[in-house]
Amino acid sequence: MNATLSLKEVPVGTHRTLKERAERNHRSLNSEILAILEAAVSSQKIDTNENLRKARALRQSFTGLISDTDLQAAKRAGRS
């Protein structure tokens, strides 16, 4: 069984942004809001230690392939 939820006093800009997002995702406004809500309430806790372990392992696999100078230049180029 499904429940009904009503939203009141949604700012015009938020409503417009939700409608645009729904169109980009080929969904109705209601379906888009449900997708956003489901993603928000079902998000999982991030295991930072596991992510750090994976990042370190990945970094080790690239040792010597790119210099610190090259990395800094790439970061600067990406910000332009």
Beta strands, then each sheet from edge to edge (+ up, - down):
end
